[in-house]
């Protein structure tokens, strides 16, 4: 954590020095010294602070297809950074070591990370991707970095679960060029029980983002839990109602974190679901199928 954390946006004071965070729909009521569900926003003496501001746990120059983005500047590289924390609790989380606990980090302030992005342009870098853990819980850092990235003529990419209130999302979106948003299931009960989130919020975020930026959507498929034919039809049909050219990545999960079963979906089943989705969407891709 930084010695002088960045004051947070989007919160309300409450009696007894408590605060209510208004960044995401959890609206965590946070007592002094405590953090919200995300572990990244802390009440210090009756004020809310973004304690993961500038705390980078992961950094790499990745192919843009790894985000995954298949139709935004294909073939390019993107400097990718992550911090710690998440406002969902998916029991299968593939990045749980940084999203579900406070992982070791180093401080990289916005001007420094933007300089790094510029220094890697000669290696094919087109900008900065906010990824690995959930970037929106570090709203202030993403906003500050994205403004600076635009000033130097580079692009901002957001890889997110989409679990954010519309107000803060609207403030950030003008600075974002492309997003990959997780749509984890078409079943509201799956979101509640397995992820600790809300389907309607994510749907709203996808629609809001698609109106102003390039959006691709990823659904990580767990056999028997979110791979029903009817759900994939409904999910794909809804995306098509926004824009049939929205790319949908149907991705093969592997057991991780707290979930040891089911085994990964078969390639045959994955391809069958992709064929269903293609009845509605022009661009359906398969992910994690090489293992």
MIDOSE-1310 file (N, C-alpha, C; in nm, 2 decimals, decimal comma, always signed):
residues 291
xxxx	+0,08/-0,12/+0,00/+0,00/+0,00/+0,00/+0,09/+0,13/+0,00; +0,03/+0,23/-0,06/+0,11/+0,36/-0,06/+0,10/+0,42/+0,08; +0,20/+0,50/+0,12/+0,20/+0,57/+0,25/+0,09/+0,68/+0,25; +0,06/+0,74/+0,14/-0,04/+0,84/+0,14/-0,14/+0,80/+0,03
xxxx	-0,24/+0,72/+0,06/-0,33/+0,67/-0,04/-0,41/+0,78/-0,11; -0,45/+0,75/-0,23/-0,52/+0,85/-0,31/-0,67/+0,86/-0,26; -0,72/+0,98/-0,23/-0,86/+0,99/-0,19/-0,95/+0,93/-0,30; -1,05/+0,86/-0,26/-1,14/+0,79/-0,36/-1,25/+0,89/-0,40
xxxx	-1,31/+0,85/-0,51/-1,43/+0,92/-0,56/-1,55/+0,83/-0,53; -1,67/+0,89/-0,54/-1,79/+0,81/-0,53/-1,81/+0,74/-0,40; -1,83/+0,82/-0,30/-1,87/+0,77/-0,17/-1,94/+0,88/-0,09; -2,01/+0,83/+0,02/-2,09/+0,92/+0,10/-2,05/+0,90/+0,25
xxxx	-2,05/+1,01/+0,32/-2,02/+1,00/+0,47/-2,14/+0,95/+0,54; -2,12/+0,88/+0,65/-2,22/+0,82/+0,74/-2,19/+0,86/+0,88; -2,29/+0,84/+0,97/-2,26/+0,86/+1,11/-2,15/+0,77/+1,16; -2,09/+0,81/+1,27/-1,98/+0,73/+1,34/-1,86/+0,70/+1,25
xxxx	-1,83/+0,80/+1,16/-1,72/+0,79/+1,07/-1,72/+0,68/+0,97; -1,84/+0,62/+0,95/-1,86/+0,52/+0,85/-1,88/+0,59/+0,71; -1,85/+0,51/+0,60/-1,87/+0,56/+0,47/-1,95/+0,46/+0,39; -2,01/+0,50/+0,28/-2,07/+0,41/+0,19/-2,01/+0,43/+0,05
xxxx	-1,95/+0,33/+0,00/-1,89/+0,34/-0,13/-1,99/+0,33/-0,24; -1,99/+0,42/-0,34/-2,09/+0,42/-0,44/-2,03/+0,39/-0,58; -1,91/+0,33/-0,58/-1,85/+0,30/-0,71/-1,92/+0,18/-0,78; -1,95/+0,08/-0,70/-2,01/-0,04/-0,76/-2,14/-0,07/-0,69
xxxx	-2,23/-0,16/-0,74/-2,36/-0,19/-0,68/-2,36/-0,25/-0,54; -2,24/-0,30/-0,49/-2,24/-0,35/-0,36/-2,27/-0,24/-0,25; -2,23/-0,12/-0,28/-2,26/+0,00/-0,19/-2,21/-0,04/-0,05; -2,09/-0,09/-0,04/-2,03/-0,13/+0,09/-2,04/-0,02/+0,19
xxxx	-2,09/-0,05/+0,30/-2,09/+0,04/+0,42/-1,96/+0,00/+0,50; -1,87/+0,09/+0,51/-1,73/+0,06/+0,56/-1,70/+0,13/+0,69; -1,67/+0,06/+0,79/-1,63/+0,12/+0,91/-1,48/+0,17/+0,91; -1,45/+0,26/+1,00/-1,31/+0,31/+1,00/-1,21/+0,19/+1,01
xxxx	-1,10/+0,20/+0,92/-1,00/+0,10/+0,92/-1,03/-0,02/+0,84; -1,15/-0,03/+0,79/-1,19/-0,15/+0,71/-1,19/-0,12/+0,56; -1,19/-0,22/+0,48/-1,21/-0,21/+0,34/-1,34/-0,26/+0,29; -1,38/-0,23/+0,17/-1,50/-0,29/+0,11/-1,47/-0,43/+0,06
xxxx	-1,57/-0,49/+0,00/-1,55/-0,63/-0,05/-1,43/-0,64/-0,14; -1,40/-0,53/-0,22/-1,30/-0,54/-0,32/-1,16/-0,54/-0,26; -1,14/-0,50/-0,13/-1,01/-0,49/-0,06/-0,93/-0,37/-0,11; -0,98/-0,29/-0,20/-0,90/-0,18/-0,26/-0,94/-0,05/-0,21
xxxx	-1,06/-0,04/-0,14/-1,11/+0,09/-0,10/-1,13/+0,09/+0,05; -1,06/+0,18/+0,12/-1,05/+0,17/+0,27/-1,10/+0,30/+0,33; -1,17/+0,28/+0,44/-1,21/+0,39/+0,53/-1,10/+0,43/+0,62; -1,04/+0,55/+0,61/-0,94/+0,60/+0,70/-0,99/+0,72/+0,76
xxxx	-1,03/+0,71/+0,89/-1,07/+0,82/+0,97/-1,19/+0,89/+0,91; -1,29/+0,81/+0,86/-1,41/+0,87/+0,81/-1,40/+0,92/+0,66; -1,30/+0,89/+0,59/-1,28/+0,92/+0,45/-1,24/+0,80/+0,37; -1,29/+0,79/+0,25/-1,26/+0,67/+0,17/-1,14/+0,70/+0,08
xxxx	-1,05/+0,60/+0,08/-0,92/+0,61/+0,00/-0,91/+0,49/-0,09; -0,85/+0,51/-0,21/-0,81/+0,40/-0,30/-0,68/+0,35/-0,27; -0,67/+0,25/-0,19/-0,54/+0,20/-0,13/-0,46/+0,12/-0,23; -0,52/+0,08/-0,34/-0,44/+0,01/-0,44/-0,40/+0,10/-0,55
xxxx	-0,41/+0,23/-0,53/-0,37/+0,33/-0,63/-0,22/+0,32/-0,66; -0,18/+0,29/-0,78/-0,04/+0,28/-0,82/+0,03/+0,15/-0,77; -0,05/+0,06/-0,71/+0,01/-0,06/-0,66/+0,00/-0,17/-0,77; +0,11/-0,20/-0,84/+0,11/-0,29/-0,96/+0,17/-0,42/-0,91
xxxx	+0,09/-0,52/-0,93/+0,13/-0,66/-0,90/+0,18/-0,74/-1,02; +0,13/-0,70/-1,14/+0,16/-0,77/-1,26/+0,18/-0,67/-1,38; +0,28/-0,70/-1,46/+0,30/-0,61/-1,58/+0,37/-0,70/-1,69; +0,32/-0,68/-1,81/+0,37/-0,76/-1,92/+0,34/-0,69/-2,05
xxxx	+0,42/-0,71/-2,15/+0,38/-0,66/-2,29/+0,32/-0,78/-2,36; +0,19/-0,78/-2,38/+0,11/-0,89/-2,43/+0,06/-0,87/-2,57; +0,04/-0,98/-2,64/-0,03/-0,97/-2,77/-0,17/-0,92/-2,73; -0,23/-0,83/-2,81/-0,36/-0,78/-2,79/-0,47/-0,89/-2,79
xxxx	-0,44/-1,00/-2,87/-0,53/-1,11/-2,87/-0,55/-1,18/-2,74; -0,45/-1,16/-2,65/-0,45/-1,23/-2,52/-0,55/-1,16/-2,42; -0,61/-1,05/-2,45/-0,69/-0,97/-2,36/-0,83/-1,04/-2,33; -0,90/-1,11/-2,41/-0,88/-1,12/-2,56/-0,95/-1,01/-2,64
xxxx	-0,88/-0,95/-2,73/-0,94/-0,86/-2,83/-0,90/-0,91/-2,97; -0,99/-0,95/-3,05/-0,96/-1,01/-3,18/-0,98/-0,91/-3,29; -1,05/-0,80/-3,27/-1,09/-0,71/-3,37/-1,05/-0,57/-3,34; -0,96/-0,54/-3,25/-0,91/-0,41/-3,23/-0,76/-0,41/-3,24
xxxx	-0,71/-0,35/-3,34/-0,57/-0,34/-3,37/-0,50/-0,48/-3,37; -0,56/-0,58/-3,44/-0,50/-0,72/-3,44/-0,35/-0,72/-3,48; -0,28/-0,81/-3,41/-0,14/-0,82/-3,44/-0,05/-0,73/-3,36; -0,11/-0,64/-3,28/-0,03/-0,54/-3,20/+0,00/-0,60/-3,06
xxxx	+0,08/-0,52/-2,99/+0,12/-0,55/-2,85/+0,05/-0,45/-2,76; +0,03/-0,48/-2,64/-0,03/-0,39/-2,54/+0,04/-0,40/-2,41; +0,09/-0,29/-2,35/+0,15/-0,30/-2,22/+0,03/-0,32/-2,12; +0,04/-0,43/-2,04/-0,07/-0,47/-1,95/-0,03/-0,46/-1,81
xxxx	-0,12/-0,40/-1,73/-0,09/-0,39/-1,58/-0,21/-0,43/-1,50; -0,18/-0,48/-1,38/-0,28/-0,52/-1,29/-0,24/-0,49/-1,15; -0,34/-0,47/-1,06/-0,31/-0,44/-0,92/-0,36/-0,56/-0,83; -0,43/-0,53/-0,73/-0,49/-0,64/-0,65/-0,64/-0,61/-0,62
xxxx	-0,71/-0,71/-0,59/-0,85/-0,70/-0,55/-0,95/-0,72/-0,66; -1,08/-0,74/-0,62/-1,19/-0,76/-0,71/-1,32/-0,74/-0,63; -1,42/-0,69/-0,70/-1,55/-0,68/-0,63/-1,65/-0,79/-0,66; -1,60/-0,90/-0,72/-1,67/-1,03/-0,73/-1,59/-1,13/-0,66
xxxx	-1,66/-1,25/-0,64/-1,60/-1,36/-0,56/-1,62/-1,49/-0,64; -1,58/-1,49/-0,77/-1,60/-1,61/-0,85/-1,51/-1,73/-0,79; -1,58/-1,84/-0,76/-1,50/-1,95/-0,69/-1,41/-2,02/-0,78; -1,42/-1,99/-0,91/-1,33/-2,05/-1,01/-1,22/-1,95/-1,06
xxxx	-1,20/-1,84/-0,99/-1,12/-1,73/-1,05/-0,98/-1,78/-1,10; -0,95/-1,74/-1,22/-0,82/-1,79/-1,28/-0,71/-1,70/-1,24; -0,74/-1,58/-1,18/-0,63/-1,49/-1,13/-0,65/-1,47/-0,98; -0,69/-1,57/-0,91/-0,72/-1,55/-0,77/-0,61/-1,50/-0,68
xxxx	-0,48/-1,53/-0,72/-0,37/-1,49/-0,64/-0,35/-1,34/-0,63; -0,41/-1,26/-0,72/-0,40/-1,12/-0,71/-0,54/-1,06/-0,69; -0,65/-1,13/-0,73/-0,78/-1,07/-0,72/-0,85/-1,10/-0,59; -0,81/-1,21/-0,52/-0,88/-1,24/-0,40/-0,79/-1,23/-0,28
xxxx	-0,68/-1,16/-0,29/-0,59/-1,13/-0,18/-0,50/-1,02/-0,21; -0,44/-0,96/-0,11/-0,35/-0,85/-0,14/-0,21/-0,90/-0,17; -0,18/-0,90/-0,30/-0,06/-0,96/-0,35/+0,06/-0,86/-0,34; +0,18/-0,91/-0,34/+0,30/-0,82/-0,34/+0,29/-0,73/-0,46
xxxx	+0,33/-0,60/-0,44/+0,32/-0,51/-0,54/+0,44/-0,41/-0,54; +0,45/-0,33/-0,64/+0,54/-0,22/-0,64/+0,47/-0,09/-0,69; +0,51/+0,02/-0,64/+0,44/+0,15/-0,67/+0,49/+0,20/-0,81; +0,40/+0,22/-0,90/+0,42/+0,28/-1,03/+0,32/+0,38/-1,05
xxxx	+0,35/+0,51/-1,04/+0,25/+0,62/-1,06/+0,22/+0,64/-1,20; +0,11/+0,71/-1,23/+0,06/+0,72/-1,37/+0,16/+0,77/-1,47; +0,24/+0,88/-1,43/+0,33/+0,93/-1,52/+0,44/+0,83/-1,56; +0,48/+0,74/-1,46/+0,58/+0,64/-1,48/+0,53/+0,53/-1,57
xxxx	+0,41/+0,49/-1,55/+0,36/+0,38/-1,64/+0,33/+0,43/-1,78; +0,29/+0,55/-1,79/+0,28/+0,61/-1,93/+0,41/+0,62/-2,00; +0,52/+0,66/-1,93/+0,65/+0,66/-1,98/+0,69/+0,52/-2,03; +0,66/+0,42/-1,95/+0,69/+0,28/-1,99/+0,61/+0,24/-2,12
xxxx	+0,49/+0,29/-2,13/+0,41/+0,26/-2,25/+0,48/+0,32/-2,37; +0,52/+0,45/-2,36/+0,59/+0,51/-2,47/+0,72/+0,45/-2,51; +0,79/+0,40/-2,41/+0,92/+0,33/-2,43/+0,91/+0,20/-2,50; +0,79/+0,14/-2,50/+0,77/+0,01/-2,56/+0,69/+0,02/-2,70
xxxx	+0,67/+0,14/-2,74/+0,61/+0,16/-2,88/+0,69/+0,10/-2,99; +0,83/+0,10/-2,97/+0,91/+0,05/-3,07/+0,91/-0,11/-3,07; +0,84/-0,16/-2,97/+0,82/-0,31/-2,97/+0,68/-0,35/-3,01; +0,61/-0,25/-3,06/+0,47/-0,28/-3,11/+0,36/-0,24/-3,02
xxxx	+0,40/-0,18/-2,91/+0,30/-0,14/-2,81/+0,21/-0,03/-2,86; +0,08/-0,04/-2,84/-0,02/+0,06/-2,89/-0,08/+0,14/-2,77; -0,04/+0,10/-2,64/-0,10/+0,18/-2,53/-0,09/+0,10/-2,40; -0,20/+0,11/-2,32/-0,20/+0,05/-2,19/-0,33/-0,03/-2,17
xxxx	-0,32/-0,15/-2,12/-0,44/-0,23/-2,08/-0,45/-0,25/-1,93; -0,56/-0,23/-1,88/-0,59/-0,24/-1,74/-0,66/-0,37/-1,72; -0,59/-0,47/-1,66/-0,63/-0,61/-1,67/-0,58/-0,69/-1,55; -0,58/-0,82/-1,56/-0,53/-0,92/-1,46/-0,62/-0,93/-1,34
xxxx	-0,63/-0,83/-1,25/-0,73/-0,82/-1,15/-0,84/-0,74/-1,21; -0,94/-0,70/-1,13/-1,05/-0,61/-1,17/-1,01/-0,47/-1,17; -0,99/-0,41/-1,29/-0,93/-0,27/-1,28/-1,03/-0,16/-1,23; -1,16/-0,18/-1,25/-1,25/-0,08/-1,21/-1,26/-0,05/-1,06
xxxx	-1,21/-0,14/-0,98/-1,20/-0,11/-0,83/-1,09/-0,01/-0,81; -1,00/+0,00/-0,90/-0,89/+0,11/-0,90/-0,93/+0,22/-0,99; -1,05/+0,26/-0,98/-1,11/+0,36/-1,07/-1,02/+0,48/-1,09; -0,97/+0,54/-0,98/-0,90/+0,66/-0,99/-0,77/+0,65/-1,06
xxxx	-0,70/+0,54/-1,04/-0,57/+0,51/-1,11/-0,60/+0,49/-1,26; -0,70/+0,41/-1,30/-0,73/+0,39/-1,44/-0,77/+0,52/-1,50; -0,85/+0,61/-1,44/-0,88/+0,73/-1,49/-0,76/+0,83/-1,51; -0,68/+0,83/-1,41/-0,56/+0,92/-1,43/-0,46/+0,87/-1,54
xxxx	-0,44/+0,74/-1,54/-0,35/+0,69/-1,64/-0,41/+0,70/-1,78; -0,54/+0,68/-1,79/-0,60/+0,68/-1,93/-0,60/+0,82/-1,99; -0,62/+0,92/-1,90/-0,61/+1,06/-1,95/-0,47/+1,09/-2,01; -0,36/+1,05/-1,93/-0,23/+1,07/-1,98/-0,19/+0,99/-2,10
xxxx	-0,24/+0,87/-2,11/-0,22/+0,78/-2,23/-0,27/+0,85/-2,35; -0,39/+0,91/-2,34/-0,45/+0,98/-2,46/-0,36/+1,10/-2,50; -0,31/+1,17/-2,40/-0,23/+1,29/-2,43/-0,10/+1,25/-2,51; -0,05/+1,13/-2,50/+0,06/+1,09/-2,58/+0,02/+1,01/-2,70
xxxx	-0,10/+1,01/-2,74/-0,15/+0,95/-2,86/-0,16/+0,80/-2,86; -0,17/+0,74/-2,74/-0,18/+0,59/-2,74/-0,32/+0,55/-2,69; -0,35/+0,42/-2,69/-0,48/+0,37/-2,67/-0,50/+0,31/-2,53; -0,62/+0,31/-2,48/-0,66/+0,25/-2,35/-0,75/+0,14/-2,37
xxxx	-0,71/+0,02/-2,30/-0,79/-0,10/-2,31/-0,83/-0,14/-2,17; -0,96/-0,18/-2,15/-1,01/-0,22/-2,02/-1,06/-0,36/-2,03; -1,01/-0,45/-1,94/-1,06/-0,58/-1,93/-1,13/-0,60/-1,80; -1,26/-0,61/-1,80/-1,33/-0,59/-1,68/-1,45/-0,68/-1,66
xxxx	-1,50/-0,70/-1,54/-1,62/-0,77/-1,51/-1,75/-0,69/-1,53; -1,73/-0,56/-1,56/-1,84/-0,47/-1,58/-1,93/-0,44/-1,47; -1,89/-0,47/-1,34/-1,97/-0,46/-1,23/-1,94/-0,32/-1,17; -2,00/-0,22/-1,22/-1,98/-0,08/-1,18/-2,11/+0,00/-1,20
xxxx	-2,13/+0,11/-1,12/-2,24/+0,19/-1,14/-2,23/+0,27/-1,27; -2,34/+0,31/-1,33/-2,34/+0,38/-1,45/-2,27/+0,52/-1,45; -2,28/+0,59/-1,33/-2,22/+0,72/-1,32/-2,07/+0,72/-1,34; -2,00/+0,65/-1,25/-1,85/+0,64/-1,27/-1,81/+0,58/-1,41
xxxx	-1,88/+0,48/-1,45/-1,85/+0,42/-1,58/-1,86/+0,53/-1,69; -1,96/+0,61/-1,69/-1,98/+0,72/-1,78/-1,86/+0,82/-1,78; -1,81/+0,84/-1,66/-1,69/+0,94/-1,65/-1,57/+0,88/-1,71; -1,55/+0,75/-1,70/-1,43/+0,68/-1,75/-1,44/+0,65/-1,90
xxxx	-1,55/+0,61/-1,95/-1,56/+0,56/-2,09/-1,51/+0,65/-2,20; -1,52/+0,79/-2,19/-1,46/+0,87/-2,30/-1,31/+0,85/-2,32; -1,25/+0,79/-2,22/-1,10/+0,78/-2,23/-1,06/+0,64/-2,27; -1,16/+0,55/-2,29/-1,13/+0,41/-2,32/-1,16/+0,38/-2,46
xxxx	-1,07/+0,31/-2,53/-1,08/+0,28/-2,67/-1,15/+0,15/-2,70; -1,12/+0,05/-2,62/-1,17/-0,08/-2,64/-1,18/-0,16/-2,50; -1,28/-0,24/-2,49/-1,31/-0,32/-2,37/-1,33/-0,46/-2,41; -1,29/-0,55/-2,32/-1,34/-0,69/-2,31/-1,41/-0,70/-2,18
xxxx	-1,54/-0,73/-2,19/-1,62/-0,74/-2,07/-1,67/-0,88/-2,05; -1,65/-0,93/-1,93/-1,70/-1,07/-1,89/-1,85/-1,07/-1,88; -1,91/-1,16/-1,95/-2,06/-1,19/-1,92/-2,06/-1,33/-1,88; -2,06/-1,35/-1,75/-2,02/-1,48/-1,69/-2,13/-1,58/-1,71
xxxx	-2,25/-1,54/-1,72/-2,37/-1,63/-1,74/-2,49/-1,55/-1,77; -2,59/-1,62/-1,83/-2,72/-1,56/-1,85/-2,81/-1,58/-1,74; -2,77/-1,66/-1,64/-2,85/-1,69/-1,53/-2,83/-1,60/-1,41; -2,92/-1,52/-1,36/-2,90/-1,43/-1,25/-2,86/-1,50/-1,12
xxxx	-2,91/-1,63/-1,10/-2,87/-1,70/-0,98/-2,73/-1,74/-0,98; -2,67/-1,77/-1,10/-2,53/-1,80/-1,11/-2,45/-1,68/-1,07; -2,48/-1,56/-1,12/-2,41/-1,44/-1,07/-2,42/-1,42/-0,92; -2,53/-1,45/-0,86/-2,55/-1,42/-0,72/-2,47/-1,53/-0,64
xxxx	-2,49/-1,66/-0,67/-2,44/-1,76/-0,59/-2,29/-1,80/-0,61; -2,24/-1,79/-0,74/-2,11/-1,83/-0,77/-2,01/-1,71/-0,78; -2,07/-1,60/-0,82/-1,98/-1,48/-0,85/-2,00/-1,37/-0,74; -2,11/-1,37/-0,67/-2,14/-1,26/-0,58/-2,17/-1,13/-0,65
xxxx	-2,23/-1,14/-0,77/-2,26/-1,02/-0,84/-2,40/-1,01/-0,90; -2,42/-0,94/-1,00/-2,56/-0,91/-1,05/-2,56/-0,90/-1,20; -2,64/-0,99/-1,27/-2,64/-0,99/-1,42/-2,69/-0,86/-1,48; -2,79/-0,80/-1,42/-2,85/-0,68/-1,48/-2,75/-0,57/-1,49
xxxx	-2,66/-0,56/-1,39/-2,56/-0,45/-1,39/-2,46/-0,47/-1,50; -2,42/-0,60/-1,52/-2,32/-0,63/-1,63/-2,38/-0,60/-1,77; -2,51/-0,64/-1,78/-2,58/-0,62/-1,91/-2,58/-0,47/-1,94; -2,61/-0,39/-1,83/-2,62/-0,25/-1,85/-2,48/-0,19/-1,89
xxxx	-2,37/-0,24/-1,83/-2,24/-0,19/-1,86/-2,20/-0,23/-2,01; -2,24/-0,35/-2,05/-2,21/-0,38/-2,19/-2,28/-0,29/-2,29; -2,40/-0,26/-2,26/-2,48/-0,17/-2,35/-2,43/-0,03/-2,35; -2,39/+0,01/-2,23/-2,34/+0,15/-2,21/-2,20/+0,16/-2,28
xxxx	-2,12/+0,06/-2,27/-1,98/+0,07/-2,33/-1,99/+0,06/-2,48; -2,08/-0,03/-2,53/-2,09/-0,06/-2,68/-2,14/+0,07/-2,75; -2,20/+0,16/-2,68/-2,25/+0,28/-2,75/-2,14/+0,38/-2,78; -2,02/+0,36/-2,71/-1,92/+0,46/-2,73/-1,78/+0,41/-2,76
xxxx	-1,76/+0,27/-2,75/-1,63/+0,22/-2,77/-1,64/+0,08/-2,84; -1,52/+0,03/-2,88/-1,52/-0,11/-2,93/-1,53/-0,21/-2,81; -1,63/-0,30/-2,82/-1,65/-0,39/-2,71/-1,65/-0,54/-2,76; -1,58/-0,62/-2,69/-1,58/-0,77/-2,71/-1,62/-0,83/-2,58
xxxx	-1,69/-0,94/-2,58/-1,75/-1,01/-2,46/-1,69/-1,15/-2,45; -1,66/-1,18/-2,32/-1,61/-1,32/-2,30/-1,70/-1,39/-2,20; -1,73/-1,51/-2,23/-1,81/-1,60/-2,14/-1,72/-1,72/-2,11; -1,68/-1,74/-1,99/-1,60/-1,86/-1,95/-1,70/-1,97/-1,91
xxxx	-1,69/-2,08/-1,98/-1,79/-2,18/-1,97/-1,75/-2,30/-1,88; -1,84/-2,32/-1,78/-1,83/-2,43/-1,68/-1,94/-2,53/-1,71; -1,90/-2,65/-1,75/-2,00/-2,76/-1,78/-2,10/-2,78/-1,67; -2,23/-2,78/-1,71/-2,34/-2,80/-1,62/-2,38/-2,68/-1,53
xxxx	-2,30/-2,57/-1,54/-2,33/-2,45/-1,46/-2,38/-2,33/-1,54; -2,31/-2,31/-1,65/-2,35/-2,19/-1,73/-2,35/-2,22/-1,88; -2,36/-2,35/-1,92/-2,35/-2,38/-2,06/-2,48/-2,44/-2,12; -2,59/-2,41/-2,07/-2,72/-2,45/-2,12/-2,74/-2,39/-2,26
xxxx	-2,80/-2,47/-2,35/-2,82/-2,43/-2,49/-2,91/-2,30/-2,48; -3,02/-2,30/-2,41/-3,11/-2,19/-2,41/-3,04/-2,06/-2,36; -2,95/-2,08/-2,26/-2,89/-1,96/-2,21/-2,79/-1,90/-2,31; -2,72/-1,98/-2,38/-2,63/-1,93/-2,48/-2,71/-1,87/-2,60
xxxx	-2,82/-1,93/-2,63/-2,91/-1,86/-2,73/-2,95/-1,73/-2,69; -3,00/-1,72/-2,56/-3,05/-1,59/-2,51/-2,94/-1,49/-2,50; -2,82/-1,53/-2,45/-2,71/-1,44/-2,44/-2,67/-1,39/-2,57; -2,65/-1,47/-2,67/-2,61/-1,43/-2,80/-2,72/-1,34/-2,87
xxxx	-2,84/-1,38/-2,85/-2,95/-1,30/-2,91/-2,96/-1,16/-2,85; -2,93/-1,15/-2,72/-2,93/-1,02/-2,66/-2,82/-0,93/-2,71; -2,70/-0,99/-2,72/-2,58/-0,92/-2,77/-2,61/-0,87/-2,91; -2,68/-0,96/-2,99/-2,71/-0,92/-3,13/-2,81/-0,81/-3,14
xxxx	-2,89/-0,80/-3,03/-2,99/-0,69/-3,03/-2,92/-0,55/-3,01; -2,80/-0,55/-2,95/-2,72/-0,43/-2,94/-2,64/-0,41/-3,07; -2,57/-0,52/-3,11/-2,50/-0,51/-3,24/-2,45/-0,65/-3,27; -2,50/-0,71/-3,38/-2,46/-0,85/-3,42/-2,31/-0,86/-3,45
xxxx	-2,24/-0,75/-3,46/-2,10/-0,76/-3,49/-2,01/-0,76/-3,36; -2,08/-0,76/-3,24/-2,00/-0,77/-3,11/-1,94/-0,91/-3,11; -1,81/-0,91/-3,10/-1,74/-1,04/-3,09/-1,77/-1,11/-2,95; -1,80/-1,24/-2,96/-1,83/-1,32/-2,84/-1,72/-1,42/-2,83
xxxx	-1,64/-1,43/-2,72/-1,54/-1,53/-2,69/-1,60/-1,63/-2,60; -1,62/-1,75/-2,65/-1,66/-1,86/-2,56/-1,53/-1,93/-2,52; -1,51/-1,93/-2,39/-1,38/-1,97/-2,34/-1,39/-2,09/-2,25; -1,29/-2,18/-2,26/-1,29/-2,30/-2,18/-1,22/-2,28/-2,05
xxxx	-1,29/-2,30/-1,94/-1,24/-2,28/-1,81/-1,15/-2,40/-1,76; -1,07/-2,38/-1,67/-1,00/-2,49/-1,60/-1,02/-2,48/-1,45; -1,03/-2,59/-1,38/-1,05/-2,59/-1,23/-0,94/-2,51/-1,17; -0,98/-2,42/-1,08/-0,88/-2,33/-1,01/-0,95/-2,27/-0,89
xxxx	-0,86/-2,21/-0,80/-0,90/-2,15/-0,68/-0,98/-2,24/-0,59; -1,11/-2,22/-0,56/-1,19/-2,30/-0,48/-1,27/-2,41/-0,55; -1,26/-2,41/-0,68/-1,34/-2,51/-0,76/-1,25/-2,61/-0,82; -1,27/-2,74/-0,78/-1,20/-2,85/-0,84/-1,27/-2,93/-0,94
xxxx	-1,40/-2,90/-0,96/-1,48/-2,96/-1,06/-1,59/-2,86/-1,10; -1,65/-2,88/-1,22/-1,64/-2,99/-1,31/-1,51/-2,98/-1,39; -1,47/-3,08/-1,47/-1,36/-3,08/-1,56/-1,39/-2,98/-1,67; -1,29/-2,93/-1,74/-1,31/-2,84/-1,85/-1,41/-2,89/-1,95
xxxx	-1,49/-2,80/-2,01/-1,58/-2,84/-2,12/-1,51/-2,90/-2,23; -1,57/-3,00/-2,30/-1,51/-3,07/-2,41/-1,50/-2,97/-2,53; -1,40/-2,99/-2,61/-1,39/-2,91/-2,73/-1,52/-2,92/-2,82; -1,57/-3,05/-2,83/-1,69/-3,07/-2,91/-1,81/-2,99/-2,86
xxxx	-1,83/-2,99/-2,73/-1,94/-2,91/-2,67/-1,92/-2,76/-2,69; -1,79/-2,72/-2,68/-1,76/-2,58/-2,70/-1,80/-2,54/-2,84; -1,76/-2,62/-2,94/-1,79/-2,59/-3,07/-1,94/-2,59/-3,10; -2,01/-2,68/-3,04/-2,15/-2,69/-3,06/-2,22/-2,56/-3,01
xxxx	-2,18/-2,51/-2,89/-2,23/-2,38/-2,84/-2,19/-2,27/-2,92; -2,07/-2,27/-2,98/-2,03/-2,16/-3,07/-2,13/-2,16/-3,19; -2,16/-2,28/-3,24/-2,25/-2,28/-3,36/-2,39/-2,22/-3,32; -2,44/-2,25/-3,20/-2,56/-2,19/-3,16/-2,55/-2,03/-3,16
xxxx	-2,44/-1,99/-3,10/-2,42/-1,84/-3,09/-2,41/-1,78/-3,23; -2,36/-1,85/-3,32/-2,34/-1,79/-3,46/-2,47/-1,77/-3,53; -2,57/-1,83/-3,48/-2,70/-1,80/-3,54/-2,75/-1,66/-3,52; -2,69/-1,60/-3,42/-2,72/-1,46/-3,39/-2,61/-1,36/-3,41
xxxx	-2,49/-1,40/-3,39/-2,37/-1,31/-3,39/-2,28/-1,34/-3,51; -2,22/-1,24/-3,56/-2,13/-1,26/-3,68/-2,00/-1,31/-3,64; -1,95/-1,28/-3,52/-1,82/-1,31/-3,48/-1,81/-1,38/-3,35; -1,80/-1,52/-3,35/-1,79/-1,60/-3,23/-1,66/-1,67/-3,23
xxxx	-1,58/-1,66/-3,12/-1,45/-1,72/-3,12/-1,44/-1,81/-3,00; -1,34/-1,91/-3,01/-1,32/-2,01/-2,91/-1,19/-1,97/-2,84; -1,19/-1,99/-2,70/-1,07/-1,96/-2,63/-1,03/-2,07/-2,54; -0,90/-2,08/-2,51/-0,84/-2,18/-2,42/-0,86/-2,32/-2,47
xxx	-0,84/-2,34/-2,60/-0,87/-2,48/-2,65/-0,74/-2,55/-2,69; -0,63/-2,50/-2,65/-0,50/-2,56/-2,69/-0,45/-2,66/-2,59; -0,52/-2,68/-2,48/-0,48/-2,77/-2,37/-0,59/-2,87/-2,34
